């Protein structure tokens, strides 16, 4: 049975998605995967969160996918980022990897596992470089992410899609839309794949406008219902 007070508290979390920035603190050695399909490395990062929520939330696993549109505006999956525990054994950590205290600014330093698709970078890498040059050193990268979280008395699975501004080794969240928020820890592999399929179907040129105007109820499992995807813009 889901604790209704926890549901109410986590609804507050969904409405007030913490604004964030993500900084790579080292220039790591990069290697090829065994099948030569991807570049892989472990990066040391600093994650800064401005948490305006009144609920203490624990993050137990996090899997992020990265996307960039090609010259026709079609989304291309370019790589992924996972917490080290999940990348090593494919399982959510029983112990929280990060704890977000209520109404606090939080700075977390941790290692993350980064993987970049060689074929996708070959396809859109030149466009990314051109966008970065024309953008004065920054570019927008889309991410989708699935996380297993707990609040007092309950577990939840949260999936969302974000637009990010990347400048050098720093990434800042610009806009996020909650795609799914359900009680319990759903299978991480399945949820990541379903969210990836959905994100790849979006218009790479204007997915934010697409979601804001057309998205129907995607929040499942009885936690709450909505006529459109919840979203927040960071200014």
KAFENRA-V894744 format. One record per residue. N is the residue number from 1. SS is DSSP state (a for helix, b for strand, c for the rest). NEAR is the number of other ideal C-beta (glycine too) atoms within 10 Angstrom. Layout:
# KAFENRA-V894744
N/SS/NEAR  N/SS/NEAR
This chain:
# KAFENRA-V894744
1/c/6  2/c/17  3/c/14  4/a/10  5/a/13  6/a/19  7/a/18  8/a/13  9/a/20  10/a/26  11/a/16  12/a/14  13/a/23  14/a/19  15/a/14  16/c/15  17/c/23  18/c/21  19/b/19  20/b/18  21/b/17  22/b/22  23/b/17  24/b/16  25/c/11  26/c/12  27/c/10  28/c/14  29/c/7  30/c/12  31/b/10  32/b/11  33/c/13  34/c/8  35/c/7  36/c/8  37/c/13  38/b/20  39/b/16  40/b/18  41/b/15  42/b/15  43/b/19  44/b/14  45/b/19  46/b/15  47/b/18  48/b/16  49/b/20  50/b/15  51/b/21  52/c/16  53/c/21  54/c/11  55/c/21  56/c/16  57/b/23  58/b/17  59/b/19  60/b/22  61/b/22  62/b/23  63/b/24  64/b/20  65/b/23  66/b/22  67/b/22  68/b/23  69/b/21  70/c/13  71/c/11  72/c/7  73/c/12  74/b/14  75/b/21  76/b/19  77/b/17  78/b/22  79/b/20  80/b/22  81/b/20  82/b/20  83/b/22  84/a/14  85/a/19  86/a/23  87/a/19  88/a/10  89/a/9  90/c/11  91/c/11  92/c/21  93/c/16  94/c/7  95/c/7  96/c/15  97/c/19  98/b/17  99/b/12  100/b/20  101/c/13  102/c/14  103/c/11  104/b/13  105/b/12  106/b/15  107/b/10  108/b/15  109/b/10  110/b/14  111/b/14  112/b/20  113/b/18  114/b/21  115/b/18  116/b/18  117/b/19  118/a/16  119/a/10  120/a/19  121/a/17  122/a/9  123/a/15  124/a/21  125/a/14  126/a/11  127/a/15  128/a/16  129/a/11  130/a/12  131/a/17  132/a/15  133/a/10  134/a/9  135/c/13  136/c/8  137/c/10  138/b/15  139/b/19  140/b/15  141/b/19  142/b/23  143/b/20  144/b/27  145/b/19  146/b/26  147/b/24  148/b/24  149/b/23  150/b/18  151/b/22  152/c/13  153/c/13  154/b/19  155/b/18  156/b/24  157/b/23  158/b/23  159/b/23  160/b/22  161/b/24  162/b/22  163/b/17  164/b/20  165/b/17  166/b/20  167/b/13  168/c/10  169/c/14  170/b/14  171/b/22  172/b/16  173/b/20  174/b/16  175/b/21  176/b/23  177/b/22  178/b/20  179/b/23  180/b/20  181/b/24  182/b/18  183/b/19  184/c/12  185/c/17  186/c/19  187/c/12  188/a/21  189/a/12  190/a/10  191/a/21  192/a/20  193/a/13  194/a/17  195/a/20  196/a/18  197/a/11  198/a/15  199/a/20  200/a/15  201/c/11  202/c/21  203/b/14  204/c/19  205/c/13  206/c/13  207/a/21  208/a/20  209/a/10  210/a/13  211/a/19  212/a/15  213/a/9  214/a/9  215/c/17  216/c/8  217/c/11  218/c/18  219/c/20  220/c/14  221/c/14  222/c/10  223/c/22  224/c/16  225/c/9  226/c/14  227/c/7  228/c/15  229/c/20  230/c/19  231/b/18  232/b/17  233/b/12  234/c/17  235/c/5
